[in-house]
Amino acid sequence: MMDIVISMGLTGAMLAMLGMGLLISYYGSSKTRNVGLLFLVVGIGLAYYITSIDDSLIHFGNHFIAFLGGMLGGIIGIIIFLVAIIKS
């Protein structure tokens, strides 16, 4: 159980680092682009670490899908909450 929690947490951190790194390195000023590149390197390092822990991309795919499902559920819950607040 704890392995899944750690792996999903690392997957979330990896996706956040890759996403932020891409945005910062593309849209950032000259000073912040270096930070964006650092985020990209950290995200790629986490991706390599996660895939080397499981020795298989199947486990990584399962954790990735579970993470995206959790995020989607959270987003849907927030949308339902906001619709309920706005309608009342």
N, CA, C and O of each residue as an XYZ file, in Angstrom:
352
protein
N       0.825     -1.195      0.000
C       0.000      0.000      0.000
C       0.870      1.259      0.000
O       0.613      2.200     -0.751
N       1.890      1.266      0.843
C       2.745      2.445      0.922
C       3.531      2.649     -0.370
O       3.834      3.785     -0.735
N       3.863      1.561     -1.062
C       4.572      1.691     -2.334
C       3.729      2.440     -3.360
O       4.248      3.247     -4.131
N       2.428      2.166     -3.364
C       1.537      2.842     -4.301
C       1.449      4.326     -3.971
O       1.475      5.168     -4.869
N       1.346      4.647     -2.686
C       1.238      6.042     -2.271
C       2.501      6.812     -2.663
O       2.420      7.915     -3.203
N       3.644      6.233     -2.395
C       4.902      6.901     -2.728
C       5.051      7.040     -4.237
O       5.453      8.094     -4.729
N       4.732      5.992     -4.962
C       4.865      6.037     -6.414
C       3.905      7.043     -7.037
O       4.279      7.763     -7.963
N       2.664      7.102     -6.537
C       1.718      8.078     -7.068
C       2.122      9.492     -6.693
O       1.927     10.413     -7.486
N       2.678      9.687     -5.510
C       3.167     11.008     -5.122
C       4.319     11.455     -6.002
O       4.384     12.612     -6.417
N       5.228     10.531     -6.282
C       6.334     10.860     -7.182
C       5.838     11.133     -8.596
O       6.382     11.993     -9.289
N       4.813     10.407     -9.025
C       4.237     10.647    -10.351
C       3.624     12.037    -10.424
O       3.793     12.741    -11.419
N       2.918     12.430     -9.384
C       2.342     13.779     -9.344
C       3.408     14.852     -9.349
O       3.278     15.857    -10.049
N       4.466     14.649     -8.572
C       5.565     15.614     -8.550
C       6.246     15.680     -9.914
O       6.618     16.758    -10.376
N       6.408     14.524    -10.554
C       7.040     14.494    -11.872
C       6.201     15.269    -12.878
O       6.739     16.076    -13.636
N       4.887     15.037    -12.899
C       4.027     15.738    -13.845
C       4.019     17.239    -13.578
O       4.026     18.035    -14.517
N       4.004     17.629    -12.313
C       4.030     19.051    -11.974
C       5.345     19.685    -12.409
O       5.345     20.782    -12.967
N       6.461     19.011    -12.162
C       7.759     19.557    -12.559
C       7.876     19.686    -14.071
O       8.381     20.689    -14.575
N       7.409     18.675    -14.793
C       7.474     18.738    -16.250
C       6.576     19.849    -16.794
O       6.984     20.604    -17.677
N       5.364     19.948    -16.270
C       4.445     20.987    -16.728
C       4.938     22.387    -16.416
O       4.938     23.264    -17.279
N       5.365     22.594    -15.157
C       5.878     23.913    -14.783
C       7.155     24.236    -15.537
O       7.366     25.375    -15.952
N       7.999     23.244    -15.715
C       9.249     23.473    -16.430
C       9.013     23.893    -17.867
O       9.675     24.799    -18.373
N       8.064     23.230    -18.528
C       7.746     23.614    -19.908
C       7.198     25.033    -19.977
O       7.616     25.820    -20.826
N       6.267     25.363    -19.092
C       5.676     26.698    -19.113
C       6.691     27.787    -18.769
O       6.749     28.820    -19.436
N       7.480     27.556    -17.740
C       8.439     28.571    -17.305
C       9.552     28.746    -18.331
O       9.962     29.871    -18.615
N      10.039     27.651    -18.885
C      11.134     27.783    -19.845
C      10.660     28.401    -21.161
O      11.466     28.982    -21.887
N       9.379     28.290    -21.480
C       8.873     28.882    -22.721
C       8.435     30.339    -22.518
O       8.788     31.211    -23.312
N       7.670     30.597    -21.457
C       7.091     31.928    -21.256
C       7.905     32.808    -20.316
O       7.645     34.010    -20.245
N       8.858     32.274    -19.608
C       9.585     33.047    -18.615
C      10.575     34.022    -19.222
O      10.928     33.942    -20.399
N      11.010     34.948    -18.376
C      12.045     35.881    -18.803
C      13.392     35.158    -18.806
O      13.465     33.968    -18.499
N      14.429     35.865    -19.145
C      15.741     35.213    -19.277
C      16.231     34.631    -17.951
O      16.901     33.598    -17.938
N      15.902     35.283    -16.842
C      16.350     34.777    -15.537
C      15.573     33.522    -15.122
O      16.144     32.575    -14.581
N      14.287     33.533    -15.381
C      13.474     32.412    -14.912
C      13.529     31.209    -15.848
O      13.115     30.116    -15.462
N      14.020     31.384    -17.046
C      14.119     30.241    -17.963
C      15.077     29.183    -17.430
O      14.874     27.990    -17.653
N      16.118     29.616    -16.725
C      17.046     28.652    -16.129
C      16.344     27.803    -15.072
O      16.613     26.608    -14.952
N      15.452     28.418    -14.312
C      14.688     27.671    -13.313
C      13.760     26.688    -14.011
O      13.596     25.559    -13.548
N      13.150     27.102    -15.118
C      12.295     26.211    -15.886
C      13.060     25.007    -16.415
O      12.555     23.885    -16.396
N      14.263     25.241    -16.881
C      15.093     24.130    -17.347
C      15.479     23.209    -16.202
O      15.557     21.993    -16.381
N      15.720     23.778    -15.024
C      16.012     22.957    -13.850
C      14.808     22.088    -13.487
O      14.963     20.913    -13.154
N      13.596     22.674    -13.551
C      12.386     21.895    -13.292
C      12.240     20.754    -14.297
O      11.858     19.643    -13.929
N      12.545     21.031    -15.568
C      12.479     19.976    -16.580
C      13.456     18.850    -16.270
O      13.114     17.674    -16.395
N      14.666     19.207    -15.868
C      15.675     18.185    -15.548
C      15.228     17.357    -14.349
O      15.377     16.135    -14.346
N      14.678     18.022    -13.328
C      14.193     17.297    -12.151
C      13.026     16.383    -12.532
O      12.954     15.247    -12.064
N      12.113     16.870    -13.376
C      10.983     16.051    -13.827
C      11.432     14.836    -14.620
O      10.896     13.743    -14.439
N      12.412     15.020    -15.498
C      12.935     13.898    -16.272
C      13.659     12.918    -15.356
O      13.563     11.704    -15.539
N      14.385     13.444    -14.372
C      15.046     12.567    -13.400
C      14.048     11.755    -12.594
O      14.262     10.569    -12.346
N      12.950     12.397    -12.180
C      11.910     11.664    -11.452
C      11.259     10.605    -12.334
O      10.954      9.508    -11.864
N      11.045     10.924    -13.603
C      10.464      9.941    -14.519
C      11.381      8.734    -14.664
O      10.913      7.596    -14.678
N      12.680      8.975    -14.770
C      13.636      7.872    -14.868
C      13.646      7.054    -13.576
O      13.688      5.825    -13.619
N      13.608      7.736    -12.430
C      13.625      7.049    -11.136
C      12.379      6.188    -10.953
O      12.467      5.053    -10.485
N      11.214      6.732    -11.324
C       9.966      5.984    -11.163
C       9.969      4.747    -12.046
O       9.568      3.671    -11.603
N      10.412      4.884    -13.281
C      10.409      3.722    -14.176
C      11.473      2.711    -13.783
O      11.313      1.524    -14.066
N      12.554      3.139    -13.140
C      13.574      2.174    -12.717
C      13.184      1.465    -11.426
O      13.651      0.353    -11.177
N      12.333      2.084    -10.592
C      11.875      1.426     -9.358
C      11.013      0.217     -9.710
O      11.210     -0.873     -9.172
N      10.061      0.415    -10.615
C       9.093     -0.627    -10.916
C       9.636     -1.673    -11.873
O       9.061     -2.755    -11.989
N      10.723     -1.378    -12.556
C      11.295     -2.269    -13.571
C      10.314     -2.569    -14.687
O      10.497     -3.531    -15.433
N       9.291     -1.769    -14.806
C       8.313     -2.011    -15.847
C       7.514     -0.735    -16.076
O       7.189     -0.012    -15.135
N       7.206     -0.474    -17.329
C       6.376      0.683    -17.634
C       4.905      0.408    -17.373
O       4.100      1.339    -17.346
N       4.535     -0.868    -17.179
C       3.141     -1.193    -16.894
C       2.741     -0.602    -15.552
O       1.665     -0.017    -15.433
N       3.595     -0.747    -14.532
C       3.287     -0.174    -13.219
C       3.232      1.337    -13.299
O       2.373      1.961    -12.676
N       4.136      1.932    -14.057
C       4.131      3.386    -14.215
C       2.831      3.835    -14.876
O       2.238      4.832    -14.465
N       2.389      3.112    -15.889
C       1.134      3.453    -16.555
C      -0.044      3.351    -15.616
O      -0.938      4.196    -15.650
N      -0.061      2.324    -14.770
C      -1.149      2.170    -13.796
C      -1.166      3.330    -12.805
O      -2.228      3.872    -12.501
N       0.009      3.710    -12.301
C       0.078      4.817    -11.356
C      -0.299      6.131    -12.031
O      -0.958      6.978    -11.428
N       0.117      6.295    -13.271
C      -0.207      7.507    -14.022
C      -1.712      7.626    -14.235
O      -2.283      8.700    -14.048
N      -2.354      6.529    -14.625
C      -3.802      6.539    -14.841
C      -4.539      6.770    -13.524
O      -5.532      7.497    -13.488
N      -4.058      6.154    -12.441
C      -4.692      6.362    -11.138
C      -4.544      7.814    -10.694
O      -5.482      8.383    -10.135
N      -3.394      8.416    -10.932
C      -3.178      9.821    -10.574
C      -4.102     10.726    -11.378
O      -4.723     11.633    -10.823
N      -4.195     10.484    -12.681
C      -5.075     11.301    -13.514
C      -6.535     11.122    -13.118
O      -7.308     12.080    -13.152
N      -6.921      9.903    -12.743
C      -8.283      9.662    -12.278
C      -8.592     10.429    -11.001
O      -9.679     10.985    -10.849
N      -7.638     10.454    -10.093
C      -7.816     11.225     -8.863
C      -7.936     12.715     -9.133
O      -8.771     13.399     -8.539
N      -7.099     13.213    -10.030
C      -7.160     14.631    -10.390
C      -8.492     14.960    -11.061
O      -9.102     15.988    -10.767
N      -8.939     14.091    -11.958
C     -10.206     14.312    -12.651
C     -11.372     14.290    -11.661
O     -12.288     15.107    -11.758
N     -11.335     13.366    -10.720
C     -12.377     13.321     -9.694
C     -12.402     14.582     -8.848
O     -13.474     15.090     -8.518
N     -11.230     15.087     -8.496
C     -11.159     16.329     -7.730
C     -11.692     17.518     -8.506
O     -12.390     18.366     -7.950
N     -11.367     17.583     -9.778
C     -11.843     18.685    -10.617
C     -13.353     18.625    -10.771
O     -14.029     19.651    -10.688
N     -13.884     17.434    -10.993
C     -15.337     17.280    -11.121
C     -16.030     17.664     -9.815
O     -17.079     18.307     -9.831
N     -15.444     17.269     -8.688
C     -16.015     17.641     -7.392
C     -16.036     19.145     -7.182
O     -17.016     19.686     -6.670
N     -14.974     19.821     -7.570
C     -14.919     21.284     -7.431
C     -15.955     21.937     -8.340
O     -16.613     22.896     -7.937
N     -16.106     21.426     -9.566
C     -17.096     21.993    -10.489
C     -18.504     21.812     -9.935
O     -19.310     22.741     -9.991
N     -18.810     20.643     -9.407
C     -20.134     20.393     -8.812
C     -20.366     21.329     -7.623
O     -21.457     21.878     -7.472
N     -19.362     21.510     -6.793
C     -19.463     22.415     -5.656
C     -19.731     23.841     -6.118
O     -20.601     24.518     -5.571
N     -18.987     24.300     -7.121
C     -19.170     25.663     -7.597
C     -20.534     25.872     -8.249
O     -21.151     26.923     -8.080
N     -21.004     24.868     -8.994
C     -22.342     24.972     -9.597
C     -23.396     25.037     -8.506
O     -24.342     25.819     -8.605
N     -23.246     24.220     -7.459
C     -24.213     24.229     -6.361
C     -24.206     25.575     -5.640
O     -25.264     26.073     -5.256
N     -23.042     26.161     -5.453
C     -22.948     27.460     -4.781
C     -23.542     28.555     -5.654
O     -24.258     29.426     -5.158
N     -23.256     28.520     -6.934
C     -23.747     29.570     -7.836
C     -25.266     29.487     -8.005
O     -25.940     30.517     -8.053
N     -25.803     28.282     -8.093
C     -27.240     28.099     -8.297
C     -28.066     28.426     -7.051
O     -29.248     28.746     -7.168
N     -27.469     28.351     -5.873
C     -28.265     28.581     -4.653
C     -28.358     30.036     -4.279
O     -28.993     30.378     -3.281
